[in-house]
Amino acid sequence: MAAASRAKKSGIAADIQKKMEGKMTELEQEGIPSYIAKWVNSVVTDHEPIREGGCKAEDLHQALMDGVRLLKLINQIRAGQGQAALKVEISTSKIPSMAMAKHFDNLGRFLKGAEGLGMKVNDLFQSADLYEGSRAQMVNAVNSLHSFGLLSKSLGFTPTYGGPGHYATENKRGFSEEEIRKSSAGFVSKQISGSHGLASQAGMRAPGTSRHIAE
C-alpha cells in the first residue's frame, strides 16, 4: 500500500513514525537492505533480481511482500537441516482479498519456519510490517531479515549472508510442515482481520531497540 494513501498521524504517533522512518534511513545508510537483497538474489535465482546497490526499504517491500521468495529461501535452509519444505502458494487471483490471504499465509509460514530454525520470537517481524511496507514498518522487517541472515550463517548455510554481526540462536524447534500450517493459520487470520489494508503498528519496536545482534 502506498504511504500516501494512509491516514496522516498526529501527536505521539507522528513522533514515533518519524523516529522509525529515521531509523530506516540509518539502516539504508549502513547498507543492511543491500546485504539482504544480495543474499536473497544469490539463493533464489528464478526471480527478477532485487536491486542490490543502494537498495531501499521499498525495494524489499515490493520483492518480498507476497512471501514467495522468503519461502523459497527458507526451504533451502531447512533442507540443509533435514527439515521438509514448506508450501509455497502463488496467487493468481485478481480479487485483492484472496491474493492478500495467500500472501499472508506465505509470510506466516516463513515466520513460523524461522522460529523453528532458532529465531527468537521477539526478532520476528509482523506479516503486516512487510506486506503494508511503510518505511516505519519496514524497520522491523529489515531488522528481522538481517537477523535471519545471521541465523543462517550460524547454521553454516551457503551462500553465506554477508551482513555484519552474528546471531545467538534459540534452541531449534524443527517444526514440521503440518505443525507450521496449523500454527500459522490462526496467526495469519488475526493479522489479516486487524489489517484490512490499513497501516498497523502492531509489533513495531521503539527506535533504538536491540536487534539481539552482536556487532
N, C-alpha and C positions, 0 to 999 in steps of 0.2 A: 504494500500500500504506500502510495506517495506521501511523503511527510507533509506536503502542503494541504492534503485533504483531511488532516487530523485537526481536531479542535485545539485551539491555542490555549496553553496552560497559563496559569497566573499564580502569583504568590509563591509559597514554598515549593509547589510542584514545578513551577517555571524555573526556580533556582536550582532544584535538583536536576532537571533536564539539561539546563545549561552546563552544569558541572560534569554531567555524564557525557555530554557532547564534547566537552573539552578533553575528557579522558580518552574519548575515541580518537581525537586528533593526536593525542600523545602516543597512543598505540600505533597509529599510522606512521608517525614520525620515527618510531622505534622499528618500523618495518614488520610488525607482527602479522598483519594481514598478508603481506607478501610472502612471508615464510609459510603461512598456511596454504596460500594459493599454489606455491611452487610444489609443496609436498603433495597436495591433492592431485595436481596435474601429473606428477610423476607416478602416482599409484593408479589413478583412474584415467585411463588413456583413451576411452571410447567416447569422450565428450569434447566439445569445443573447449580449449584451454581457458582457464580463468586468467585474467591479466595478472602478471606477476610483478613487474616493475611498477612501483607506485600504486600497488593495489589498495583500494579503498573499501570501507565497510560496505558500500553499495554494491561493489563487485561480488563480494562474498554472499551478500543477501540474494542477489539475482541468481547466482550459480547454485546455491545450496538450499534455498528455501523449500524446495519440494522433497528434500531428504534423500533423493535417489543416489547422488554421488556419495553422500555420507554413508549410506548403507553399503554401497559397493566398496568403499574404503574400509569400513569396519569388518566386512566379511572376509577380506584378505587377511586382516589381523587375526580374526577368530580362527581362520583356517590354520594359521601358524601355531595356534594354541590348542588345536584339536577340537575346536567347537564348530557346530553346524552353522551353515549360512542362514542369515535372517532374510525373510521375504522382502522383496523389493517390489513396490507397486508403482506402475507407470500409469498416470491418469491420462485418459483420452477424452474425458467428459468435457463438454462445453458449458456445463452447469457449474458455476463458480463454487457453490456449496459442496457439491460432490467432489470436485477437484481438491478443494481445501481439506476435506475429510481424509482423502488418501494421503495428501502431503503431511498432515498432522500424524497419521498412522505411521508413516515412514520415519518422521522425526522422533516419535515416541519410541519406536523400536530401536533406533540408533541410540537414544539416551539410555534406555534400559540395558542395551548391549554394552555401552561404555561403562556403565556401573558394574556389569558382570565381569569386565576386564580389570576392574580395580579403581575406577574413577570414584572419588568422593562425591556424595550426593550434592554437597554444597558447591561443588565445582561444575555442576551441570547447568547449562542454560535452560530456560523455559522454551518450549516449542514456539510460543508467540514471539519471543525475542528475535529469532531468526526469520520466522515467517513474515512478521509485520515489518521488521527491519529498519526501524528508525535508528538514527545514529546513537541515541541514548540506549536503546535496547541492544544494539549490536555490541556494546561494550561487554555485556555478559556473554554473548555468543562468541566473540573473538577470544576473550579470556579463556572460555571453556574449550574451544577448539585448539588453542595453544596448549592448554593443559593436556588435552587428549593426544596431541602430537608428542609431547614429552613422555606421556604414559607409554605410547607405542615404542618410543626409543628405549625405555626401561625394560620393555618386553623383548627387545632385540629385533624388532621388526625392521625390514628394509623394503623399499627405500627409506632411509633414515630422515626423520624430521629434523630440520636444520635450525629451529628456533632456540634461543638461549635458555639455559636453566635445566633443571631436572625435576622429576616428579616422584614424590614419596607415595607409593600406592597403598590402597586398602587391600585387604585380602580378596583375591579373585573369587567371585561367586560362581562363575561358569554357568549362568542361566541358559536353559535350553530355549529353542525357538518357541515351544509351546508355553513355557513359563513367561517368556517375554510377551507373547501375544496376549495372554490373559492379563498380565500385569499392566501392560501399556494401554489396553482398551479403555479402562476407566480413567486413567491418567489423561489420555488424549481427549476423551469426550468432555472432561471437565474444562480443559483448556479451550476447546472449541466453543463450548457454551459460554465461557467467560470472555471470549474474544469478539465474535460476531463482526470480525473485520475492523475492530477498533483497537487503537493502540492500548496496550496494557503495560503496567509497570510491575506486574507480578514477577517475583524473582529478581527484580532489579536491585543489585547491591549498591551500596553507597559508594561515592567516589573514594578511591584510595584503599578499598577493601582488599585484603590479601588474596592472591590467586593460589596460595599454597604452593608456590614455586620458589625453589632456592636458586637465586641468581649467582 
